[in-house]
């Protein structure tokens, strides 16, 4: 069982409160939410942290720095603009559903983003994954989400 795996979401979405990667404004600098609203950019970056492999806070900090750098690089690549995320505050979600096997990681990430973005609570578990796989396959085949 892979019980040490927890999922985190770094998210900015136009028109919704920024919950994961909060932004702090410095004098004369746009915060992340303002930047994304102005540029109609929706950024969702999902990543996994294996809690059994983390020795200390510095490991978590390095992971956050890596993903923030990825975000900056993606914005630069897509829009040609430089943004500064150094003043953004990190926030990690607690009490999220645990994956109990080695093959549902993608479905957990999809459902975590789905439920969290709709603000309905993370009220699913490993037992729901077979249903979610079938439903997701049908949605993809229909080319729309229900």
KEDO-648797 format. One record per residue (C-alpha): x, y, z; residue in three letters; residue number from 1. Coordinates in pm, 1 decimal, decimal comma. Example, Ala and Ser with C-alpha at 12.3 -4.5 7.8 and 13.67 -1.06 7.14 Angstrom:
<kolgus>
<kolgu><x>1230,0</x><y>-450,0</y><z>780,0</z><resn>ALA</resn><resi>1</resi></kolgu>
<kolgu><x>1367,0</x><y>-106,0</y><z>714,0</z><resn>SER</resn><resi>2</resi></kolgu>
</kolgus>
This chain:
<kolgus>
<kolgu><x>0,0</x><y>0,0</y><z>0,0</z><resn>UNK</resn><resi>1</resi></kolgu>
<kolgu><x>115,0</x><y>349,4</y><z>-77,8</z><resn>UNK</resn><resi>2</resi></kolgu>
<kolgu><x>-29,8</x><y>511,8</y><z>233,8</z><resn>UNK</resn><resi>3</resi></kolgu>
<kolgu><x>241,3</x><y>777,7</y><z>261,1</z><resn>UNK</resn><resi>4</resi></kolgu>
<kolgu><x>129,1</x><y>956,2</y><z>-54,9</z><resn>UNK</resn><resi>5</resi></kolgu>
<kolgu><x>-64,1</x><y>1281,3</y><z>-23,7</z><resn>UNK</resn><resi>6</resi></kolgu>
<kolgu><x>-172,4</x><y>1509,1</y><z>-307,1</z><resn>UNK</resn><resi>7</resi></kolgu>
<kolgu><x>-118,3</x><y>1882,0</y><z>-327,2</z><resn>UNK</resn><resi>8</resi></kolgu>
<kolgu><x>-254,4</x><y>2133,2</y><z>-572,1</z><resn>UNK</resn><resi>9</resi></kolgu>
<kolgu><x>-99,2</x><y>2462,4</y><z>-670,9</z><resn>UNK</resn><resi>10</resi></kolgu>
<kolgu><x>-385,2</x><y>2647,9</y><z>-829,8</z><resn>UNK</resn><resi>11</resi></kolgu>
<kolgu><x>-487,6</x><y>2986,0</y><z>-967,5</z><resn>UNK</resn><resi>12</resi></kolgu>
<kolgu><x>-820,8</x><y>3004,8</y><z>-1143,2</z><resn>UNK</resn><resi>13</resi></kolgu>
<kolgu><x>-988,2</x><y>3314,9</y><z>-1279,7</z><resn>UNK</resn><resi>14</resi></kolgu>
<kolgu><x>-1295,9</x><y>3413,2</y><z>-1082,2</z><resn>UNK</resn><resi>15</resi></kolgu>
<kolgu><x>-1228,8</x><y>3192,0</y><z>-778,1</z><resn>UNK</resn><resi>16</resi></kolgu>
<kolgu><x>-1045,8</x><y>3247,4</y><z>-454,9</z><resn>UNK</resn><resi>17</resi></kolgu>
<kolgu><x>-683,5</x><y>3140,5</y><z>-471,7</z><resn>UNK</resn><resi>18</resi></kolgu>
<kolgu><x>-647,8</x><y>2878,4</y><z>-203,0</z><resn>UNK</resn><resi>19</resi></kolgu>
<kolgu><x>-328,9</x><y>2684,6</y><z>-266,5</z><resn>UNK</resn><resi>20</resi></kolgu>
<kolgu><x>-64,3</x><y>2926,3</y><z>-377,8</z><resn>UNK</resn><resi>21</resi></kolgu>
<kolgu><x>-173,3</x><y>3247,2</y><z>-213,1</z><resn>UNK</resn><resi>22</resi></kolgu>
<kolgu><x>-29,5</x><y>3566,3</y><z>-345,6</z><resn>UNK</resn><resi>23</resi></kolgu>
<kolgu><x>109,7</x><y>3857,5</y><z>-148,3</z><resn>UNK</resn><resi>24</resi></kolgu>
<kolgu><x>144,3</x><y>4195,9</y><z>-310,6</z><resn>UNK</resn><resi>25</resi></kolgu>
<kolgu><x>462,5</x><y>4399,6</y><z>-282,3</z><resn>UNK</resn><resi>26</resi></kolgu>
<kolgu><x>465,3</x><y>4769,6</y><z>-362,2</z><resn>UNK</resn><resi>27</resi></kolgu>
<kolgu><x>444,2</x><y>4815,7</y><z>-739,1</z><resn>UNK</resn><resi>28</resi></kolgu>
<kolgu><x>416,8</x><y>4443,1</y><z>-813,3</z><resn>UNK</resn><resi>29</resi></kolgu>
<kolgu><x>116,3</x><y>4245,0</y><z>-936,1</z><resn>UNK</resn><resi>30</resi></kolgu>
<kolgu><x>20,8</x><y>3946,8</y><z>-725,7</z><resn>UNK</resn><resi>31</resi></kolgu>
<kolgu><x>-47,3</x><y>3609,4</y><z>-885,6</z><resn>UNK</resn><resi>32</resi></kolgu>
<kolgu><x>-425,7</x><y>3638,0</y><z>-887,0</z><resn>UNK</resn><resi>33</resi></kolgu>
<kolgu><x>-420,5</x><y>3984,4</y><z>-1047,5</z><resn>UNK</resn><resi>34</resi></kolgu>
<kolgu><x>-173,8</x><y>3865,8</y><z>-1310,6</z><resn>UNK</resn><resi>35</resi></kolgu>
<kolgu><x>-381,5</x><y>3565,0</y><z>-1403,8</z><resn>UNK</resn><resi>36</resi></kolgu>
<kolgu><x>-710,0</x><y>3757,3</y><z>-1417,5</z><resn>UNK</resn><resi>37</resi></kolgu>
<kolgu><x>-556,4</x><y>4019,4</y><z>-1643,7</z><resn>UNK</resn><resi>38</resi></kolgu>
<kolgu><x>-409,9</x><y>3758,9</y><z>-1875,8</z><resn>UNK</resn><resi>39</resi></kolgu>
<kolgu><x>-705,0</x><y>3517,4</y><z>-1870,6</z><resn>UNK</resn><resi>40</resi></kolgu>
<kolgu><x>-460,9</x><y>3244,0</y><z>-1783,7</z><resn>UNK</resn><resi>41</resi></kolgu>
<kolgu><x>-573,3</x><y>2941,7</y><z>-1588,6</z><resn>UNK</resn><resi>42</resi></kolgu>
<kolgu><x>-293,0</x><y>2748,8</y><z>-1425,9</z><resn>UNK</resn><resi>43</resi></kolgu>
<kolgu><x>-335,6</x><y>2413,3</y><z>-1262,4</z><resn>UNK</resn><resi>44</resi></kolgu>
<kolgu><x>-27,1</x><y>2224,2</y><z>-1155,5</z><resn>UNK</resn><resi>45</resi></kolgu>
<kolgu><x>-71,0</x><y>1898,8</y><z>-968,7</z><resn>UNK</resn><resi>46</resi></kolgu>
<kolgu><x>211,6</x><y>1728,9</y><z>-797,9</z><resn>UNK</resn><resi>47</resi></kolgu>
<kolgu><x>267,0</x><y>1446,3</y><z>-553,5</z><resn>UNK</resn><resi>48</resi></kolgu>
<kolgu><x>476,0</x><y>1452,6</y><z>-238,5</z><resn>UNK</resn><resi>49</resi></kolgu>
<kolgu><x>564,5</x><y>1116,5</y><z>-86,6</z><resn>UNK</resn><resi>50</resi></kolgu>
<kolgu><x>568,3</x><y>1190,6</y><z>285,1</z><resn>UNK</resn><resi>51</resi></kolgu>
<kolgu><x>781,5</x><y>883,6</y><z>356,4</z><resn>UNK</resn><resi>52</resi></kolgu>
<kolgu><x>1066,8</x><y>1026,1</y><z>148,5</z><resn>UNK</resn><resi>53</resi></kolgu>
<kolgu><x>1066,8</x><y>1377,1</y><z>294,4</z><resn>UNK</resn><resi>54</resi></kolgu>
<kolgu><x>1341,1</x><y>1416,9</y><z>552,7</z><resn>UNK</resn><resi>55</resi></kolgu>
<kolgu><x>1259,0</x><y>1773,1</y><z>654,4</z><resn>UNK</resn><resi>56</resi></kolgu>
<kolgu><x>1100,5</x><y>2102,5</y><z>558,7</z><resn>UNK</resn><resi>57</resi></kolgu>
<kolgu><x>1383,5</x><y>2184,5</y><z>319,6</z><resn>UNK</resn><resi>58</resi></kolgu>
<kolgu><x>1269,8</x><y>1896,5</y><z>93,2</z><resn>UNK</resn><resi>59</resi></kolgu>
<kolgu><x>919,8</x><y>2042,3</y><z>78,1</z><resn>UNK</resn><resi>60</resi></kolgu>
<kolgu><x>1060,8</x><y>2389,8</y><z>15,0</z><resn>UNK</resn><resi>61</resi></kolgu>
<kolgu><x>1271,0</x><y>2256,5</y><z>-274,6</z><resn>UNK</resn><resi>62</resi></kolgu>
<kolgu><x>962,5</x><y>2095,2</y><z>-429,6</z><resn>UNK</resn><resi>63</resi></kolgu>
<kolgu><x>763,2</x><y>2417,0</y><z>-402,9</z><resn>UNK</resn><resi>64</resi></kolgu>
<kolgu><x>1052,1</x><y>2615,9</y><z>-549,5</z><resn>UNK</resn><resi>65</resi></kolgu>
<kolgu><x>1076,1</x><y>2369,7</y><z>-840,7</z><resn>UNK</resn><resi>66</resi></kolgu>
<kolgu><x>703,7</x><y>2401,4</y><z>-918,8</z><resn>UNK</resn><resi>67</resi></kolgu>
<kolgu><x>707,1</x><y>2779,8</y><z>-884,4</z><resn>UNK</resn><resi>68</resi></kolgu>
<kolgu><x>1000,9</x><y>2791,6</y><z>-1128,0</z><resn>UNK</resn><resi>69</resi></kolgu>
<kolgu><x>808,0</x><y>2567,0</y><z>-1368,4</z><resn>UNK</resn><resi>70</resi></kolgu>
<kolgu><x>510,0</x><y>2805,0</y><z>-1345,2</z><resn>UNK</resn><resi>71</resi></kolgu>
<kolgu><x>729,3</x><y>3109,3</y><z>-1417,1</z><resn>UNK</resn><resi>72</resi></kolgu>
<kolgu><x>887,4</x><y>2930,3</y><z>-1714,2</z><resn>UNK</resn><resi>73</resi></kolgu>
<kolgu><x>546,5</x><y>2828,9</y><z>-1855,4</z><resn>UNK</resn><resi>74</resi></kolgu>
<kolgu><x>412,2</x><y>3185,8</y><z>-1834,5</z><resn>UNK</resn><resi>75</resi></kolgu>
<kolgu><x>729,5</x><y>3314,7</y><z>-2002,4</z><resn>UNK</resn><resi>76</resi></kolgu>
<kolgu><x>701,1</x><y>3051,8</y><z>-2276,9</z><resn>UNK</resn><resi>77</resi></kolgu>
<kolgu><x>329,1</x><y>3107,3</y><z>-2341,1</z><resn>UNK</resn><resi>78</resi></kolgu>
<kolgu><x>301,8</x><y>3485,5</y><z>-2301,3</z><resn>UNK</resn><resi>79</resi></kolgu>
<kolgu><x>657,2</x><y>3617,6</y><z>-2318,4</z><resn>UNK</resn><resi>80</resi></kolgu>
<kolgu><x>611,5</x><y>3788,5</y><z>-1981,3</z><resn>UNK</resn><resi>81</resi></kolgu>
<kolgu><x>826,6</x><y>3763,8</y><z>-1671,4</z><resn>UNK</resn><resi>82</resi></kolgu>
<kolgu><x>640,9</x><y>3722,7</y><z>-1343,1</z><resn>UNK</resn><resi>83</resi></kolgu>
<kolgu><x>769,8</x><y>3717,4</y><z>-987,0</z><resn>UNK</resn><resi>84</resi></kolgu>
<kolgu><x>627,0</x><y>3450,1</y><z>-755,9</z><resn>UNK</resn><resi>85</resi></kolgu>
<kolgu><x>882,0</x><y>3500,8</y><z>-478,5</z><resn>UNK</resn><resi>86</resi></kolgu>
<kolgu><x>630,2</x><y>3687,3</y><z>-262,4</z><resn>UNK</resn><resi>87</resi></kolgu>
<kolgu><x>357,7</x><y>3423,0</y><z>-296,9</z><resn>UNK</resn><resi>88</resi></kolgu>
<kolgu><x>265,5</x><y>3236,0</y><z>18,3</z><resn>UNK</resn><resi>89</resi></kolgu>
<kolgu><x>240,3</x><y>2854,8</y><z>17,2</z><resn>UNK</resn><resi>90</resi></kolgu>
<kolgu><x>-51,5</x><y>2671,6</y><z>173,7</z><resn>UNK</resn><resi>91</resi></kolgu>
<kolgu><x>-90,3</x><y>2294,4</y><z>187,1</z><resn>UNK</resn><resi>92</resi></kolgu>
<kolgu><x>-425,6</x><y>2116,8</y><z>207,8</z><resn>UNK</resn><resi>93</resi></kolgu>
<kolgu><x>-467,5</x><y>1870,0</y><z>495,5</z><resn>UNK</resn><resi>94</resi></kolgu>
<kolgu><x>-691,6</x><y>1564,1</y><z>535,0</z><resn>UNK</resn><resi>95</resi></kolgu>
<kolgu><x>-708,1</x><y>1468,3</y><z>171,2</z><resn>UNK</resn><resi>96</resi></kolgu>
<kolgu><x>-807,7</x><y>1120,1</y><z>48,4</z><resn>UNK</resn><resi>97</resi></kolgu>
<kolgu><x>-536,2</x><y>853,9</y><z>58,7</z><resn>UNK</resn><resi>98</resi></kolgu>
<kolgu><x>-443,6</x><y>640,4</y><z>-238,7</z><resn>UNK</resn><resi>99</resi></kolgu>
<kolgu><x>-421,4</x><y>275,6</y><z>-129,8</z><resn>UNK</resn><resi>100</resi></kolgu>
<kolgu><x>-264,7</x><y>122,4</y><z>-441,6</z><resn>UNK</resn><resi>101</resi></kolgu>
<kolgu><x>8,2</x><y>194,7</y><z>-693,1</z><resn>UNK</resn><resi>102</resi></kolgu>
<kolgu><x>-201,8</x><y>269,2</y><z>-1001,4</z><resn>UNK</resn><resi>103</resi></kolgu>
<kolgu><x>-477,3</x><y>522,2</y><z>-921,4</z><resn>UNK</resn><resi>104</resi></kolgu>
<kolgu><x>-247,5</x><y>824,5</y><z>-883,3</z><resn>UNK</resn><resi>105</resi></kolgu>
<kolgu><x>-370,6</x><y>996,8</y><z>-1199,4</z><resn>UNK</resn><resi>106</resi></kolgu>
<kolgu><x>-736,2</x><y>947,4</y><z>-1110,7</z><resn>UNK</resn><resi>107</resi></kolgu>
<kolgu><x>-673,6</x><y>1079,7</y><z>-759,1</z><resn>UNK</resn><resi>108</resi></kolgu>
<kolgu><x>-515,8</x><y>1394,5</y><z>-904,5</z><resn>UNK</resn><resi>109</resi></kolgu>
<kolgu><x>-801,8</x><y>1445,1</y><z>-1149,4</z><resn>UNK</resn><resi>110</resi></kolgu>
<kolgu><x>-1070,3</x><y>1400,1</y><z>-883,9</z><resn>UNK</resn><resi>111</resi></kolgu>
<kolgu><x>-882,9</x><y>1608,4</y><z>-629,4</z><resn>UNK</resn><resi>112</resi></kolgu>
<kolgu><x>-869,3</x><y>1899,2</y><z>-876,4</z><resn>UNK</resn><resi>113</resi></kolgu>
<kolgu><x>-1231,2</x><y>1838,5</y><z>-983,0</z><resn>UNK</resn><resi>114</resi></kolgu>
<kolgu><x>-1380,1</x><y>1831,3</y><z>-632,9</z><resn>UNK</resn><resi>115</resi></kolgu>
<kolgu><x>-1160,3</x><y>2106,4</y><z>-492,4</z><resn>UNK</resn><resi>116</resi></kolgu>
<kolgu><x>-1222,0</x><y>2345,0</y><z>-783,3</z><resn>UNK</resn><resi>117</resi></kolgu>
<kolgu><x>-1598,5</x><y>2304,0</y><z>-738,0</z><resn>UNK</resn><resi>118</resi></kolgu>
<kolgu><x>-1562,7</x><y>2361,3</y><z>-361,8</z><resn>UNK</resn><resi>119</resi></kolgu>
<kolgu><x>-1759,9</x><y>2047,2</y><z>-274,4</z><resn>UNK</resn><resi>120</resi></kolgu>
<kolgu><x>-1513,7</x><y>1895,8</y><z>-31,2</z><resn>UNK</resn><resi>121</resi></kolgu>
<kolgu><x>-1289,9</x><y>1598,4</y><z>-88,1</z><resn>UNK</resn><resi>122</resi></kolgu>
<kolgu><x>-1558,4</x><y>1341,9</y><z>-8,0</z><resn>UNK</resn><resi>123</resi></kolgu>
<kolgu><x>-1421,7</x><y>1046,7</y><z>-204,9</z><resn>UNK</resn><resi>124</resi></kolgu>
<kolgu><x>-1190,0</x><y>756,2</y><z>-129,6</z><resn>UNK</resn><resi>125</resi></kolgu>
<kolgu><x>-1010,1</x><y>462,7</y><z>-288,2</z><resn>UNK</resn><resi>126</resi></kolgu>
<kolgu><x>-1338,9</x><y>273,4</y><z>-317,9</z><resn>UNK</resn><resi>127</resi></kolgu>
<kolgu><x>-1474,1</x><y>533,7</y><z>-562,2</z><resn>UNK</resn><resi>128</resi></kolgu>
<kolgu><x>-1190,9</x><y>501,6</y><z>-813,8</z><resn>UNK</resn><resi>129</resi></kolgu>
<kolgu><x>-1342,2</x><y>227,2</y><z>-1034,5</z><resn>UNK</resn><resi>130</resi></kolgu>
<kolgu><x>-1656,1</x><y>439,6</y><z>-1080,1</z><resn>UNK</resn><resi>131</resi></kolgu>
<kolgu><x>-1449,3</x><y>752,5</y><z>-1149,9</z><resn>UNK</resn><resi>132</resi></kolgu>
<kolgu><x>-1240,1</x><y>567,8</y><z>-1412,2</z><resn>UNK</resn><resi>133</resi></kolgu>
<kolgu><x>-1554,8</x><y>454,8</y><z>-1598,5</z><resn>UNK</resn><resi>134</resi></kolgu>
<kolgu><x>-1717,4</x><y>797,9</y><z>-1572,9</z><resn>UNK</resn><resi>135</resi></kolgu>
<kolgu><x>-1401,7</x><y>977,9</y><z>-1687,7</z><resn>UNK</resn><resi>136</resi></kolgu>
<kolgu><x>-1366,2</x><y>743,3</y><z>-1985,6</z><resn>UNK</resn><resi>137</resi></kolgu>
<kolgu><x>-1728,2</x><y>814,7</y><z>-2086,3</z><resn>UNK</resn><resi>138</resi></kolgu>
<kolgu><x>-1673,8</x><y>1191,8</y><z>-2049,2</z><resn>UNK</resn><resi>139</resi></kolgu>
<kolgu><x>-1362,7</x><y>1175,8</y><z>-2265,7</z><resn>UNK</resn><resi>140</resi></kolgu>
<kolgu><x>-1546,9</x><y>974,2</y><z>-2529,7</z><resn>UNK</resn><resi>141</resi></kolgu>
<kolgu><x>-1829,3</x><y>1229,8</y><z>-2528,8</z><resn>UNK</resn><resi>142</resi></kolgu>
<kolgu><x>-1565,0</x><y>1508,2</y><z>-2536,6</z><resn>UNK</resn><resi>143</resi></kolgu>
<kolgu><x>-1732,1</x><y>1691,8</y><z>-2251,3</z><resn>UNK</resn><resi>144</resi></kolgu>
<kolgu><x>-1747,9</x><y>1679,5</y><z>-1874,0</z><resn>UNK</resn><resi>145</resi></kolgu>
<kolgu><x>-2078,9</x><y>1626,7</y><z>-1699,6</z><resn>UNK</resn><resi>146</resi></kolgu>
</kolgus>
